Amino acid sequence: AQRVTQPEKLLSVFKGAPVELKCNYSYSGSPELFWYVQYSRQRLQLLLRHISRESIKGFTADLNKGETSFHLKKPFAQEEDSAMYYCALHGGATNKLIFGTGTLLAVQP
Amino acid sequence: EPEVTQTPSHQVTQMGQEVILRCVPISNHLYFYWYRQILGQKVEFLVSFYNNEISEKSEIFDDQFSVERPDGSNFTLKIRSTKLEDSAMYFCASAVDRNGNTIYFGEGSWLTVV
């Protein structure tokens, strides 16, 4: 079964601290993994996709097929990073995104 | 940058009433979706639509739900007889192709069923 697991509902860090938002997935084929961000009262926005191996707003995420993980990392958190972060999987023949439950990142000043 | 727009942003309706949520996808997009998010829960896929027909739907998308692209620009989600458990944020999304990286979401429509 296709599943995305985000074990932390809330992650609270201080400004300047490193951040790691965890995401694990279950998928039998070769998945496409994404991170979406939702700032307060705004739409879901694509933050990162694993195929492009890019860094957006200082965030990176590496797909680890052995551990079936796609953790989101940032070395130094900023207050403006406070938002809801969703890990999502897009797989093969099915044309839909499967989301995790989301992690609320709260960056304290 | 083009955006997916949704109306209304918030609707309160009585149980048993019909509700239509409207979406204007990005103009050159061909794939359309509805997702929903019940408060405190994950974003869930409802239905995908391509070439004027449903291409995939979830177990949630039962006979009470329907989608339509009536005029080539709007993409609507109709709930025929709303139930309390239909209260959720409904997100419309569109994409130019089947690759997950091109899916753009609207701001959502909050539906409250009382």
Interface residues (C-beta under 8 A of the other chain):
Chain A: E32 F34 Y36 Q42 R43 L44 Q45 L46 R49 I51 S52 Y86 A88 H90 T94 N95 K96 L97 I98 F99 G100 T101 G102
Chain B: E3 V4 Y31 Y33 Y35 Q41 K42 V43 E44 F45 S48 Y50 S55 E56 F91 R98 N99 G100 N101 I103 Y104 F105 G106 E107 G108
